Amino acid sequence: MPSSVSDDSIPPAPPPWKLEGTVYTFLTYTSSKAAGYLKSNKAFMYSPLEAGSSFASGEFLGGIGMVQVIRYADTPVGPYDELVVVPGSFGYRRETASGNRKIMKEEKNQRATRVYVSQKQTCWNGRKNWSIPKHLARFSFKTLPGNGISIAVFPHDEPISESRSSSWPIFTAIYQPISYLPRFPISTILAKLVGVDVRLAQPPLPQGGEGAEELVGADKWHRITPYEFSWRASLGWWDLKQGHATEEDLLLATPDDREVIESSENFWPGVGRWRIGMLMENAIIEFPEGEEWGGQES
């Protein structure tokens, strides 16, 4: 059952939130074949807690997605780091009023399915305020020559209490700016102008296990429109080389699944090692209150 109050050490910070920080980002595209693989492998798309819950329901449609690493310097709950994975769009059914009766309406929106943060306060509040499936993780950042940066994220997904980080990172990457290109202003408003819906529709969240007070549940759907803006955006290259699929992974996979696994260089199906991306310096990020509704999708 979702908790209505926070732990004494985690004070509530209700929306709206206005945050400032540095955003590293790249876009993804999930084909119908890769979407089929991901739908049947929930452990890949979700943290273990959400993978075994109704949060992992709905029809994954694929399409354009996004990965962001954000270093927040100023937020309502203090500084923290965050990894956000939005794999693409999901279809779901929402009960709406039509005259004197209620009908089930087919809708489609983006969904954040894996989110890792470096402190408990944002974990609890992100889950409570917007059904964002935040979990704790340890972040490692190393500055490289040419203003590059090496990033590694070690999740607290196991054991059930999530009391310690994994020794194996869920995400490793190097971001290298393209120094000869000029900086430019950028805003998520531009996405709307080209017909891209950036709204997130987040299903209810399960409650975490004993000893994981930051993993609060949420019993409602939340739909929000995040906003990001920076005067100092620039392009760069991502090197996303991870490890490789194990022999057991390949043996257990179907022929189609094996092709998807082998074609990814291990972070996400269809995403190769090299990716053009963007850095947003001194970015402003806003999370509004958004819409809420109850019930489960069908």
N, C-alpha and C positions, 0 to 999 in steps of 0.2 A: 504494500500500500504506500503511495507517495507520502512523504513526510511533509507536514504543513509548516514546520518551523525548522530553523537551521540549528546545527550544533552551536554551543556557546562560543566556540572559537571561530565560527564562520558567520559573521553578521550578514543579514540580507542586504542586497544592493539592487533594488528594483529598477526596471527600465523607465525611461530611455537611458542608454549609455552613450557617452561621447569619449572616444579614446584617441590617443596619439601614438605613433610608432613608425617602425620601418617594415615595409611589406615586400617580401620576395614571392613571386608568383609565376606560374606557367599554366597554360591551358592544356586540356586533354581532349581526345575524341574517342569514344567507345563505340565500336561497330556492333552490329546486331549479333555477330558471332561471339564477340567478346562479352557482350551483355548476357548472352545465354550462359556462357561459362560462369560469369560472376553471380548470376541468379542462383545457380546450383552450388555455389561455393560461398555460403554466407560468412564463413570464417575469414574469408579474404576481404570482404566488403565492410565487416563490422568488428568491433571489439567483442570478446566472448560474451559479455553480459548482454549486449543488444542482439547478438546473433541468435540467442536462444529465446527471444521475446517477440512480441507483435511489432516492435519497432522495425524489424527486418521484413515485414510483410509489404505488399504492394508490388506493382509491376515495374521492374527496372527497365527503362526504355533506352538507356545509353545516350548518345549524342555528346554535345559539348559539356565538359566538366572543368574542374579547376583544382589546383593544389596551391596552398599558400603557407608560407612560414612567416610569422609575424612576431616582431620583437616590440612589445608594447612598453612604452616609457611612462605613460600617464593614463590611468584608468580609474574608475570608481573603487577598484579593489587593489590598487597598487600595480607595480610593474610585473609583467610575466611574458613568457614565450608561448607560442601556439603553433601547432601544425593542424591544418584544416584540409580534409579531403572531401570534395564535392564531385562524385563520379559522373553525374549527369542528371537526367530527368527521371521522375517516377510518376506513374499513373496511380490514381487512387479515387475512391468514391466518397463524396461528402453529402450528408443529408442537408437539404436546403428547403426553404418554404416556397411553395408555388400556389398562390391563391390561398385556399382553405386547406390545402393538404401539403404533405411533405414528400419530396422525391429525392432519389439518390442521383447526384450529379457527378459525371465523370470530369475529373480535373487532372492537371499535369503541372508539376513544379520541380525545381531542383531540390536536392536534399543533401545535407551534410551527414555523412555516414560514419566517418572516423575523425575524431578531434582529440588532440592531446595538448595538455597545458602543464605549466611548470609549478602551479601552486593551487592549494585547495579552495581558496576563496572564489576564484573565477570558475573552478570546476563546479562547485555547488550552485552558484548563482546562474551560470550558463545553462545548466540542466533545468533548474527551477523556472527561470524566466522565459526560456524559449525552446525547451526540449532539445537543446544541443547536446549530443552524446559525448560530453567531455570526460576524459580520463587523465590521470596524472602521468607524467613522463619526465625523464631527465633529458635535458637538452645540452648538446655540446656544440660550441661555435669556435672555430679557429680562423684567424685572419691569415690570408695568403698573399703572396706578392701580386702587385697589380690591382689591389683593392678587392681581390676575390675573397670568398668565405667558404669554409667547409662546415657542413651542418650534419649532425647525427641526432636522432631521436630514439630514446630507449624507453619503451612503454612500461607501465605498471600493470599490465593486463593479467598477470599471474603472480601469486595465487589469488583465490577469491577475494581476500582482503585487500589486494593490490598494494601491499605494504612496502614493496621494493621494486626497483626497476629491473628489466630484463638485461642480461649481459649481451644480447644481440639486438642491434637497432632495427626498428621497423622501417626507418627511412634514413638513407645517407645520400648526400649530394654535395656538389661543388657549384657555386654560382660565381661566374666571372663576368664583370661588366665589360661592355664594348666601349672602350674609352674614347674613341674618335667620334662617336655619335653624340649629338646634342641632347640635353635634357628637355623635357616637354611636360605640360600639364595634362593630367588624366583624371577622369571621374567615371564612376559606374553609371552616371546619367547617360554617357555615350552608348552604353549597351542598350538602353531603352530606345534610343534614337535609331538603332539599326535592327530593332525588333527582337532583341534578346531579353527574355524574362529572367531577372536575377533573383526573384523571390524564392525563399526557402520555405517549404512546407514540412514541418517536423512532427512525426507521430509521437504519441505518449511514450515515456521512457520507463524502464523497470528500475526498481530500487536495488542498490548494491548490497553486498553481503555484510555480515557483522564486522565491525572494525573499519569499514570504508564509509565514514559519515559524509564524505564529500560526494558520494554517488547517490544523491537524492533522486527519487522518481518524480515523474510528471504525469498527471492523469488527463491532460488535454493536448489537443493538437495546437500548434503555434505556426502561424505564417507571418513572415517578416520580410522586409526589404532592406538588407544591409546597404550602407552607403560608404564609399571610399573615395578620397580625393587627395591628390598631391600636386604641388607646383613643380616638383623635382622628380619626375619619373624618367627612367632610362632603360635601355634594352641591354640584355646580356645573355650569356650562354649557360645553360644548366648541363652539368655532367651527372647523369642519374645512374651511373653504374653501381649496381648492388652486388649481391652474390649471384648464385645460379641455383635453379631448381635442383633438388636432391634426386638421386636415382629412384628413391621410393616414390617421390612426387610423379615422376615420369612414368613409372611402371603402373601406378594406379589410375592414371589419367586415360580418358578415351582418346582416340586418334585426333578428334577435333580439339579437345582440351589440350592435348600435348602440343599441337601446333601453336595454340595461343600462348601457352607457358613459355615455349622455346623462343617465340618471336618477341616476347617482352624481355627487356634486360633487367627485369625482375622487380621493378616497383609496381608497375601497373600494365595489364595487357594492352598491347598496341602502342605503348609509349617506349620508344627506343632510348638509347643511351643519351643522345644529344637532343636538347630542346631549347628553342629560343624562349626567353622569358623576360620578366620586367622587375625592376627595383623601384619602389615608391618611397622616397625619403620624406621625413617629416609629414607623414600621411595623417589625415583625419579620418577616423572610422566611426560610424554611428550605427547603433542598434536600437531601433524604436521599440515601442511596446508591442505592436503588431496585433494580429487577429488571434482569437482563441475560440476553439469549439471542442465539445466533448465527443465521446463515442469512438468506436473502432471502425476502421475502413473495412470494406468487404470486396 
